[in-house]
Amino acid sequence: MRARTIMTGMVAAVTALSGAFAVPPAASAAPTTSLIEDTAQGTGTGQVQFSAGWSPCDGNCDAASDNSFLWTSTAGSTATVRFTGTQITLFGMKEPWANIATAKIDSTAATDADFYAAKATTETVDVYTSPVLAQGTHTLVLTITDRRNPASKGGSSITFDSALVTGDDTPPAPAHRSGLPWSDGGFFEHDAQLAKNFQDWRGRPVDNIVSFTSRENWGAQLNTWWANTVPDTFEPDTDDFILSVPLWTDNGDKGTDAQWRQLASSIADVDPDGYVRLGWEMNCCFSHATDAASWRTQFVRAVDLIRGAAPGLKIVFNPNEGTSNNGTVADASTLFVDDKVDVIAIDAYDWWEPYTTAGTDHFTKTYGWNWWYDFARSKGFPFALGEFSVISINKTANHAGGDNPAFFTLAYNWLSARNAADPGSIAFVSVFNDQANWQSNLYPTTTNPNAAARYKSIITTLAN
């Protein structure tokens, strides 16, 4: 990653968090700038992600300070920049044959960026500067159109050299309203009121809401009832909507291109930079992952259609912890596709066998927690827990732990150790608060009171 940071000031004050749901006031700003080069490619913050249609410079690369920029003549091609700061300026070539592009930041309206100049510039120049934004993490999408300045003649292209980000070095407020080092929330039986009651009970806001589409057929899947599962306290700028979406509906329908685009746009209406658990639990159950090649082909297709319609959405590759079953491919990692994923997560529950000792092999075995965390970090992606909790069914022959507070102690100790060693390596953590089926609920709870008390105590401690 090519990025240069220039410190131009120092922080003046630090304020403390007061009140369970409060956000600390901003201290006086100290400006900083950082440069995101075209070579810093990826889906993380401080990187740029290019769609298909872009090509490297040829013959005039010395116009850029690092001898590298990209260009495209393909209408609809995008460059997506994720950055943290208050303003962003894009640099590229201005040329007599250039087109007009649009620049869109987060959920705001797109504005035009005209790359035309009567004479080609000899070096890359400012082609777009955003308005001043609230300090935080933002997503900019630059899209080439088929429109041009009336004076533009000849070819039809735009270029991307770099992005200059302005921010401040004031110690940031907690990135998550819960005050935890990662986005911490869960599944609340698709009940927005239960999510509100849960955060009141635990004394900290929930940072994420996990939902599932109806997967019987595409007609059901396009029904956006799940958009109402987020409580009115949900804040798209800071919180995360996490939707679980199958690659094929239960009737084996892979969906049309238009259906995938419609679904992506509906998700972005709830949270423009939300997460999509695409084909989750692919080493189990209803995933249709019996042939790795066909599964990867459908995964790539779905990702490209989702990103094309809603570039800010993040794709989660999310198997179950442990070995494969139900006739799915033996090694779930063979389903992973480079450049089509933003987060690698697992679902992990307190069963088969229960997490009863600090030496449980759930963490150390092949396809266990350590294995998938290391796999994620080797690919350059953060790790997450898409679902996890205790279970009070299937306790026969000790296959589930029931009301087992040790599970949460082990899980959060593991998460905290990874985050301390590699800050930011944990993206989100989502407890599965379900009473109807798994009896994994913590609130309101009758089956797991000891685990619930331990969970609440851990959340309180970690958030302070």
N, C-alpha and C positions, 0 to 999 in steps of 0.2 A: 504494500500500500504506500503510495507516494502522497504524503501529506506534510505540510510545513506549518508549524504553529509559531506565531509571533506574539509575545506578551508585551502589552503596551501600558499596563497599569497593575495596581495591586488592590486587593480587596480592602474595603474600609471598615466593614462591620459584619458581624455574624449574629443572626437572631435565632432564638430558640422556638421550638414548636410548643404551642400552648393550646390545650384543649384537645380532646380525642379526635375531632374531625377537622381541626384547624390547619391552615396552610400558613407557614411563617411569612411575614412581610419581606419584601425584597430589600436587600442592603444596597448601598450606593454602588452603581455600576462602574466597572473598570474594563474598558474595551479591549477585546482581543480579536485577532483575525486568524483564520486558518484556510489553507488552500487545498482543495480537493482536485487532484489531477485526473485526466481521463484514464490514466493507468490504474487508478485506485478503484478497480471494478469489484462489485459485490453488492449485497443487499443490506449491509449493515450501515449504521450511522457513520458518516464521514466517507461514504463510498458512492459510486455512480453505477447504475445498472442500465445497460444498453439492450434494447430489443433487437430483433433481427433487422437487417437492412443497413447497418452501419459498417463503414470500412475505414482502415487506417489511412493516414495521410500518405501522399506519394509525390515527391519532388519539391514540395514546399514545407516540409516538416520543420525547417529552421524558423518558421514564423512563430513557433511556440518555444518558450524558454527551455522546455525539456525535450524538444524535438519530437513531440508526439501530439497529435490530435486526431479526432475521428470526424467523418462526414457521412451524410446520407442524402439520397435523392428519393427515397421511398416514402411517399406520403403516408402518414400514420405512424412512422417509426418514432420511438420515444427514448429519452434519456431520463432516468429517474434518480434524483439525488436526495438522499436522506441526510439531514444535517441538524446540528444543535446550535442555535444562535438566534439573533434578532433580525438579520438581513442577509440576503445572498445576491451575489453578482455573477453572471455567467460570462465567460470569455470565449470568443470564437473569431473566425474570419468574417469580414464584411466584403461582399463581392458583387460585381455587376449582374451576375446570373442567379443570385440567391433568392430563396423563397421566404415567406413569412412563416414563423412558428408560433405556437401558443405556449405560454408558461402558466401552469396552474399549481398553486400551493395549498396543500391540505384540501379542504372542502370549499375553498373560495372560487369565485368565477375565474376562468382563464383570461389572460390578457395577451395581446399580440407582441411578438418580438420580431422586428424586421431586420433581416440579415443583409439587406441590399445596401450597396455603396456604389457610386458612379465609377470608382476606381478601387480595385482590390487592395485591401490593407496589406502592408508588408509584415505586420505582426498581429497576433491575436489581440482583440480589443473588447471592450465592454459591449455586449449585445443585449443584456437585460439586467435590470436591477429591481429587486422586489421592494415593496413598501416595508416600513419598519414593522416587525412582528413581535409578538410576545416572546420573551426568552423561553426557549424550550426546543424540543425536537420536532422538526417539520419534514414534510415530503414535497419536493418540487418535481413536477413532470413536464418536461419539454417535449413538444410534439410537432413534427414538421407537417405543415398543411400543403395543399396543392394551390394555395393562393400566393400571389407575388405582388410586389410593388409595381405600379404601371410602367416604371422605367426599366424594370428588370428584364433582361433578354438573354437568350442562349440556354444555358443549363438550368438546373433547378435543384439547389442543395442548401443545406445548413451545416454548420460545423460545431463541434464541442471540444474545447481545449481544457477548461478548468472552471471551477466555481470557487469564488472567494466568499467565505462566510465570516460575518461580523457577529460577535457576541460579547459577553462580559465574563470576567473570571470571579464574579461573586460566588461564594459557595452556594450551590443550587439547593433549592428546597427539595425535600424528598421526592424522588421521581414518581413514587406511588403514594396515593393518599393513605394507604394503610400504615405507611411508615416502615414497611418491610423492605429488604434489599431487592425484592423481585415483585412482580405483579402477583398478588395473592388473593384468590377468590374461590369460585367453584360453581358447581351445578346445584341448583335449588329447585328441582322438580318443575322447571319451566314456570315458576311462580314468582313474579316480580315482588309481590308483597313478602313472600318468605325470604327472598334475598335481603330486603330491607330489615326484616325482623332479625335475620341472622347477623347482619353487621351490627345491629344494636346490641344483640346478645353478646357478641364477642368483643365489643367495645372498640372496634376498628372498622373503617370502611372496607368493603370488598372491592378489589381492583379489577376483577374480571368476572364475567358471567359466561358459563358454558351452556350451550344449547345444541339441539339436534334437529335436523330437518325431518319431516315425515318422508320415509323412503320407499313407500309402497310403489309409487310410480312417479313420473315426472310432473304430472298434474299436481299431485300431493306435495312434491318437493318444492314446487314454485309457490306454494301457499306460504305467505310470509308471517304466519301467526307467531313464529318464533321471535319476530322483532319486538313483540310485546313482553318478552320475558325479562327485559332489562328494567330495573326499577327507575323511578324518576330522579333518583340520586346519581344515575350513571352519567359520567362526563366523558364524551368521546375523545377529548384532547388528552386525557390522562388515563382513562380506564380502557379495558380491553374486552371486546365482544369476541367470543370464540365459538364458531359454529362448526359442528361435526357434519361432514357431507360425504356420502358414499360415492364411489366412482361409478357404480352401476346401481340403479334402483332395484328393489327386490324382484321385479319382474324381468331383470336382465337388460334393461334399457340403458344404453350408454349416453343418451341425451343428444340433442342436436346442438350445433354451434350456438344458435340463437338462445336455446334454453340455458346453456352454461353462462352466456353473457348476461342474460336476464338475472340469473341467480347471483352472479358476482355483483351486479349493480345494486341488487336488493340488500346484500350484505353490507356494501359500502354505504348505503343509506343509513344504516344503524351505526357503523363505525368505519370511517374511510381507511383506517390503518389496522383493522381488526385481523384476527387469525382465522384460517380455514384448516380444520383438521381433515385433510382430504384422504378418503379411503382409510380412515383410522382403524386401529386394531386389525391391520392387514394380515397378521399371522394367526388369525382366529375367525371363527364365526361366519359372518355374512359378507366377507370382503371380496369374494370371487377371486382371490389371489392364489389360484391353483396353477397358473402358468406365468412365470416371471416376465417373459417377454411381452405378452399381451397386456399384463397389468401395467408394466412400465409405459407401454405405448399409450394406454388410456390415461395414465397419470400425467404424462407430458402434454397430451392434448388438452386435458382439463386445466392444467396450470397455465398454459399459453392463452387459453380463452379467458380464464379468470383475470390474469394479469393484463390482458389486452383491454378488458372492459373496466377494470378497477385496479390500476397499477399499485395503489397503496396497500392492498391486502397482502398479508404474509401467509405463506404456505407452511403447514406443520406436517412433518413425516412422523407418524405416531403409532408404533406397534405396541402390543402388550409386552410387559416384562416377561422374560422366560422363553421357553421353547414354543414352536408352532404346533397347532392342532387343527382339527376339523378339515384335514386334507389340504391345508395351505402350504406354500413353499416352505421348505425346511429352514432356510436361512433368510430371515426377513430383510437383512441388509442388502441382499441381492435385488431388492425392489427399489432401493434408493437410486435417484437420478441426480447427478451433479447439475448445479445451476437451476434446479427447479424447486428448491427447498429453502426456507428461511430459518426454521427451528426444527430440532429433532427432540421428540418427546416420547415418554412411555406412559402407559396406564399400569398402575401397580396397586394391588389390594392385599390385605392381611389374610392371605390364605395360601394353602397348598405349598408349603406348610406355613403356619403362623409365624410372625416375626416375634419370637419369644426370647431371644438372647442377642447380645451385641455381636455375636459371631455368626448370625444368620447368613446363609449363603445367597440369599436374595440379592445382596449387594455384590458379592464376589464371583458368582457363577457366570458362565458364558451366557450372554443375553440378559445379564442382570443389570442392576443400576450402574455399577462402575463401567461395565462393558459398553452400554449405550451412551453414557456420558463421555467416555473416551472417544467413541465413534463420532459423536457430535463435534467435539473439540478438534478432532483430527481433520474434519471437514470445514472447520472454521465457523461453525454455527453454535448458538447457545442451546442449552438443554432445558427441558421443561417436564413437569408432571401434568399430563392432560387430565388424568383422573387418579385419585388415590383416596383410600379411607379404610377403616376397619369394616368387618363384615360379621353380621350376627345370624347368617343363615349358613347351611352346609357345614355345621360344626361336627357332624358325625366323623368319627375316625380322625379327629383333630385337623380337619382340612381347613377350617376357618378359625380365627382367633377370638371372635366374639368381642366382648367389651375389653379390649386390650390396649391400655394407655401406652404401653411400651412401643407400639407401632409408631405413634406420633413422635415420641422421643427419638427413636432411631431415625425416622425420616427427616425430621427437621435438623437433627445433629448432622446428618449427612449433607443436607442442602447447605447449611451454614458453613461447613468445612469447605465445600467446593467453592462457594461464593467468596469466602475469605481468601482462599488460595488464588482464585481467578475471578475478581470482581466483574459482575455483569454476565457471568457464564450461565446463570439461571434466568430464563426469560419469564416464565410464569409457573405458578403452582395452583392447582385447582382441586379442592376437596370435593368428593362426590357425596353430597348430603341428600341421600335418598332413603325414604322410609318405606315406600311401597314395595320395592322389589328386593334390593340387596340388604335392607336394614343397616345401611351404612351411615345413617343420619346422626348428627351431633346435636341439632336443634331443629324443632323441639324433639327431645329424645326421651325414650323410655328404656331402650335396649342397650344403650352405650353411655351411661352417665359418667363412668370413670374415664373413658377415652375422651369424652366431651370436655370434661374438666381439665384434663391434661392439654388438649388442643388449645383451649382458651387461655390457659396459663402460658403456653409457649408463644402464642401470638402476642400476648401482652408484653412478654419479656423481650421478644425480638423487635418489637416496634418501639421500644424505649431506648 
